């Protein structure tokens, strides 16, 4: 289904090509295929609807907006290739990428080309700490999520044996290191600190190491396939270790990978924007199309909203003018009324929220604080 949608978009772009000079080209980029394609679909559906909404109101600066889609496969080299292609296509704005290493490598290319980049879902602090003036993000940072996770571990599990694992990637290691730093500040000792290689089909040796160390609870800086598999292989052998899941686990297939033992697992993930009154009309239209706007869907929609409103505010596509408006204004979006700090990180709402996984394979917000799970 997703591949068919991408083909349709490419065909539509081709039909528009003869009058491209009369249009403003923007893009969304992310993992449209591969293990994280669930995020790519969220970006795609959000960008499609946002562009449709802009054009139904007369476009931007009186011009129609054309959407181009880039598939980076959550791969550094492919992200660079996508960024160069979007540059040659003449886009002025990119809502993307998702995997932090993809966003970071693309950011330099976009800066050199004078393209605004707003990431809906890249959490690595490096993305905005590098100080590129064209780069913004709408999600929370890894150090914010790491602090939230570490505070929970310290409050609820300080007397138990804790393991912090990571997959060595920009996203995974950055997130796990944020947890480690905060635990160290709180005086909580980690019983096992381990970096594994992602993409394996068997983590039994790691599970054995955790079990022999007597680990009671673990956190994984990494993506949901590895997090779920480690958890499942532990529980399949009768090892009832607990998990605090990272934000990357907020996917429909995580509980299928993790197995039935996932019930009651806490997860720190992006704040659910569907509850925001300003998102109600957009959420209703997504649902009318048979799609539930979970995860980063509304974050990607908000990225297009912010770009369009900043451009309209200054009456120009000039990058310097738009960046100045991004820093100096607050914008009404589906995320609420938001702004950006000097680094380009979003302000105006709490970006991370606690959820708990239910037996039926869904996650819901934790309403009554944190219990010892």
N, C-alpha and C positions, 0 to 999 in steps of 0.2 A: 504493500500500500504506500509506504513512504517513498520507495523508489519511483512508483508511478507518479506521485505528486511532484517529485523533483523533475522528472521528465517533462511534465506538463508546464512547470515554471520555465524551464529552459526553452520550450517551444513558444511560450507566450513572450519571453524576452526577445526571441528571434523575430516574432511578428512586429514587435515594437521597434526593432532596430532602425528602420528607415527614418523615424522621427525622434530618435534618441536625443537630438540636440534640443528638443522642446520639452524634455523631461528631466527630472532630477533623479539620478540613480543612487540608491542606497542598497545596503546588503545586510544579510545576517549570515554569520559563519559559525560553524561548530561541527560536532560529530554527527553528521547526518547518516552515517553508516558506522558499523563497528560496535564494540561493546557498550559504548555510551550513547547509542543512537536514540535512546529514549529522551535524552536532553535535546538532541538535534531536532526531534519532532516538536518538542515544546517551543524551541526558538522559531521553527518554521511556521507553525500554526499561529504563534503570536505575531510574527512579522507580517504574515499574510493579512491577518485581520486588521492590524494597525495601519497598514498601507491602504487597505480597502477603505477604512474609516477616513483616512486623510483625503483620499481621492473623492470620496462621496461628499466631502465638504469643500471641494474646490482645489485640493492639493496643497502645496506649500509654495508660498510666494507666487500664487497663481499658476503654478505648473503642476502637472501630474507627477506622481512619484512612482518610479519603477523599482521593483524588488529583484535583486540578484542573490542567489544562494550559493554559499561556498561550503564544501564538505572537507573538513580538515582531519577527520578520522581520529581525532584526539592525538595526532602525531605531529611532532615538532617540524619535520621537514615538509610534510604536506601542508601544515599551517602557513609556512613561509611561501610555498607555491601558491596557495589560495590567496594570500595577501598580495602577492605580486600580480596575480590574475585580476583581482578586484581593482587594484590600482590601474591596470591597463584598461579595464572596463569603464573607468572614469567615475567610480563611486565617490561620494563626498562624506559618507558616514557608514560605519559598520557596527551593528549590534552583535557583538561577539568578542572573543570566542568563549568556550567553556573551560576546557582543560587549561590550567594555569600556564603550563609550558607553551601551549599553543598561543595563548593571548600575549605572552611576553615576547616570543619571537616575532609575532606579527606586528606588535606595537611599534617596533623600530621602523619597519617598512612603512607602516601607516604614517608615522611621524615625518619621515623623509618625503612622503607623497602629499602631505598636508591633509590627511584624512582623519576625521574625528572617530575615536573608538570608545564605545561604551559597552563594557562587559556586563551581561546580566548575571553571570554565575562563576567567574574566576575568583577564587578566594585568596590566592597567595598574596601575602603582603608585598612581595617583590614587585608585583605589577604596578602599583602606584608609588611605592617607595623609590623606584628608579627615577621618578620626577619628570616623566614625559608630559608636556603640557596638553597633548591631544588625548590623554587617556583618562577615563573615568570608569567607575564601577557602581552597580546598583545593589549588589549582594554584600554581605558582611565579609570581614577579613578573617584569615586563618587565626591570627592572634586573638581576635575576639571570641571565635568559636573555641579555641584551645583553652582560654581562660574559663569559659563556661563549663567545659567538660572537666577541667582540673578541679574547679571549685566543687563540682558534684562528687568527684572521686574523693576529695579531701573531706567533705562533709559526711559522706555516707560509707566510705570504704577505707578510710585511713588505717584502720586496725587490721585490714586484710592484705593479702599479697596481690599487688597490681602489676600487670604487664602493659607496656606501651610498645606497639608494633608499628612499623611503617614500611611502605613499598619502595622507598628511595626516590620517588618522583618529586618534582617541584611541589605539587599539591600535597602528596602524602607525607613527605618528610617535613615540609613546612608546618603542616597542621600538627603532626606528632611532636615536633620540637616545641611548638607553642604550649602544648600540654605539659611536656617535660619541664619547661622553664617555670611555669606557674606552680607545678607541684613542688619543685625545688624551693621556690619562694615561700611556699606554705609549710616547708619542712617535712613533706611526705616522701618517703623512700619508695622507689620503684624496684620491685623484686626482679623483673626481667625487662630488659631493653633490647629490642631486636629489629633488624632490618631484613626483610625477605625480598625475593624476586617475584614481581607480579607475573601473571599469565600461566602459572603452573596449574596442573590438574590435581596435585596431591600435596597437601601440607601436613601429612601425618607426622613427619619428623619434627616440625615446629610444634604441633599439638602435643607430642610426646615430651618435648622440652618444657612446655608450659605445665603439663601435668606433673612431671618429676620435680619441677620447681614449686609446685603447690599453688599455682596461680588461681585466685578466686574470681578475678574480674579482669578483663582486658579491653583496651581501646586500640583501634586500627586507624592509622593515617593511610588511607588508600581508597580504592574504588570498591563498589559493592560486590563484584564477583568473588574477589579474594576474601573480603570480610565475611561474606556469607559462607564460603566454602570452609574457611578455618573454623567458624562456629559450628557448622554442620558436622564436620569430621570429628570435632571434639565430642559433640552430643551423641553421635552414632556409636561411639565406644563407651558411652555411659558416663562421660566426664561432664558434670553439670557446671561448667564454668559460665560465668555471666559476661555479658558484653555491653559496653556503651558504644553505640554505633555512630559513625561519622555522618555528616550531612550527605555524602555521596550515596548512602544506603537508602535514601528516600526514593525508591523505585518500585515499580510493580513486581519485578521479578526477584527482588532481594529476599522476600520471605520464601519463595520457591527454592532458592538456592540454600538459604539458611535452615530450612526445615521447621518442623512444628515447635521446636524448643525456643523459637524466637519470641513467643508470646511473653509480654511483660518487659521486653527489652527497651531501654530508653535510647533515644536518638536526638542529638542536637542538629537541627536542620533549619533551612531558611524559613523565616516567619511566613505563615500562610496569609497571603494578601487577599484571598477570597473573602475574608471576613471584613475587609475595609469597605465601608459604605460607598466610597467613590468607585469601587470596582464592580458594584452590583450589576450594572447594565451590561458591561462587557462580559462578566461571568455568565449572565443569563444567555447571551448570544452564543458563547462557546457551547454551553449546554444544549442549546437549541440545535446546534450542529452535531450533537452526539459526542462532544469532547469535554472532558473534565479538565479545567486549567490548573493542574497540579504543579508542584515544583517551581521551576523558574519560568513558567509560561507568562505570568503577569509581569515578571521582572523584564522579560524580553519585550513585552508590549510597552512597558513604561520607558524602555530605552528609546524606542521610536517616538513616543510622546515627548520626551524631554528634548530630543534633537529638534523635532518640528517646532516646539514652542520657543526654543532658544533662537532658531533661525527666524521665526516670525517676529520675535522681539526686536532683533537687530535689523531685520529687513534685508538680510544678506546671507550668502553661503560662505563668506570669508571666514576661514578657520579661527583666526585670532579674535575676531569679533564674537563668534559663536562661543568660543572658550571663555571669553570674558563674561558673557551672559550666563554661561553654565555656573561659573564661580560666584557671580554676583546676584543671582536670582533664586527664588524658590518656585517650584513647579507643582501644580496640582496634577497628580497622576493616579493610576490605579493602585499604587503603593501608598498613597496619601500625599501630603504636602512635603516635598523633599528638597534638599539642597545638596551641595558638595563642599567639602573642606578644601584646603589649599592643595592637598595631594590628589584630589579627585575621588575620594571615598565618599559614599553617600551619607547624608545626615538627615535626621528628621524622624527616624523610627528605629526600634530595636530589631536588628537584622536576623537574630538567631532565636529560636524557640525550641522548647522541649516537647518531644512527642513520645508516645509509647506504642509499641506494636501489639496488635490484637491477634487472637488465635485465627481469625478468618483471613489474615493476611493483609490487613489495612493498618495504617498508623493514624493516631488521633492526637490532638494537643493534650498535654497534661494540664488538667484544670485545677487540681488541688495540690499544687506543689510537688516536690520530689519525695518519693518514698524509697525505701531501701531495696531497690530492684537491680 
